[in-house]
Amino acid sequence: KDLHDTICFYEILIAGRDKQRRNQSKANAEKGMEAFIKSIYNAMFTYLVDTINQRISIQSSKSSEQSASIGILDIFGFESFQTNSLEQLMINYCNEAMQQLFNAVVFKSMKEEYDREGIDSSFISFPDNQDALDAIDNKGTSVLSILNDMSFAPGTNDEKFVSNLYQRMDPKSTR
């Protein structure tokens, strides 16, 4: 009820003393709900990154820095932010997808053209980042797909999410 009221209504102060409750427009209610959902996903993402970093970290006695952590991969390599946000993951995912398209259009077509013309193309090499893209957004087996499935399942928690990730993404898993 509180969430419903927060999303669907607002209060205004009339003449500095009387509160009046008004309906949100449908568009404003939808924007409020989208902001709420984004905030939940961001909190879950931040929690997962922090939890994973805490569990894989080995504190060095010589330094206060952690010896291991996860970061977000983009076309220029790993970035290490104080906080890795869901927005940053989505930005970097889009960058990776654009890089993959660029590689397909430019390098692969150039290599094919060289091969058709009988020109040695063995010197042409380029990174294929499809595995990174699939890990993030492959229907049924990616982080986003699993997160989406788990968000609809009753009684889920971070342990079930991580277990589900291992089961669906590990090629050795028997499921």
N, C-alpha and C positions, 0 to 999 in steps of 0.2 A: 504494500500500500504506500509506504513512504517513497519508494522509487517511482511508482506510478505518479504520485502527486508531484514529485520533484520534476519529472520529465514533462508532465502534461499541464501543469499550472504554474502561475507566478503570482506574487502579491505586489500590490502597489500601495503606497502611503498617500492617502488623500487628505489634503489640508494639514499635513504634518501630524495627524493623530489617528485617523481611521485606516485600517488595513482592508483592502478589497482584493479578493481572489479572482483571478482572470484565467481563462483558458489560453494555453499556448497555441499558436497556429500549428497546423500539421507539419509544415516545413521546419519550424523551430523545434518542435518535439522530436522530429527525426534527427535533426542536427544534434540535439542533446543526447539522444540515444546513441548515435554514432560516436560522439565524444566519450561517452561512458564506456562503450565497447572498446574503443581504442585505448582508453586508460586501463581497462582490465587486461587486455592483451599486452600492453607495455609493462604493467606490473608483473604479469606472469613471465614475460621474457626476461626482465631484469632479475627476478627471483631465480629463474633457471640458470642464467649466466653466473650470478653470484654464487649459487649453490655448487655448480660444476667447478668454478674456480676455487672455491674453498676445499672441495674434495680432492682436486688434483694437485693442489698446491703443496709444495714441500718447502718449509721455511728453512732458509740457510742460516747457520749460526754466524756466518761472517757478514751477512747483509740482512737488512730488513725487507729486501725485495723478495717477491715470490719467484720460485724457479720455474713455475709452469702456470699458464693461464690460457684461456681461449680468447680469440679475437674474431673480428669479422674480416673475411677475405674479400677483397675487391680487385679490380683489374690491375692495380698498382702494387698488390701484395697485401700483407696483413696490416691492419690498423689496430692500434691499442688505445682505446679510449678509457677514461675513468669510468664511464658508464656506457655500455653498448645498448642502444635502444632498438625497439622494434622498427622504428622509422629508419634507422641506419641500416638495419638488415634489409629492409625493403628497397632502399636507395641502392645499396650495393648489389642486391639481387637484380634490379633493373639494369645497372651498369654491366653486370656479368652477361645478362641476356643480350644487351646491345653489342658487347664485345664478341659474343658468339656469332651473332648475325653478321657483324663486320667481317669476322674471320671467314665465315661461309661465303659471303659475297665476294670479298676481295681475294683472299689467299687461295681458297679452294678453287674458285673459278680461274684464277691465274694459273694455278698448277695444272688444271684440266686443259686449259688452252695450250700451255707449253707442251703437255703430253700429246695433244692432237697434232701439234706442229712438229713433233719429233725433237723438241728441245729438252735437254736434260733438266729435270726439275727437282732432283734429289736434294739440292741445296735449299729448297724452300721448306721451311718448317715453321709451324705456328702452334701455339698452345690450344688445346681443345678443353674447354671448361664445362663440357656437358655434364660430367659427373658432379661438379659443384652445383650446377643448376638443378639437376635431378634430386640431389640431397635436400635442397630447399623446397622444390615445387614439382615433384613427380606424383601424378595421381596415385593415391593409395599407399605410397611408401616414403613420402617425404616428411620433413619436419612440419611443414604447414598443413599437409593433408592429415597427418596423425593428430596434430593439435586441434584441427577442426573437428575430426571425428570424436576426439576425447571430450571436447567442449559440449557435445550433445549427450554423452553417456552419463548416466547417474552414478554417483559415488566415486568419481574420478579424483585423483590427486597427483602430485608431482611424481611419486614413486610409480604409479600405474602408467603415467605418461612416459617416463624414462624406460620402463620395462617394455612398453609397447614400441618405443623407438628401436630398442635392441631387437625385439622379435621381428619387426617388419623390415629393418634395414640391414640386419646381419645376414649375409648370403648363406651362412652355415646353419641358420636357425631353421628348425623343423616346423615352427609355428604350432 
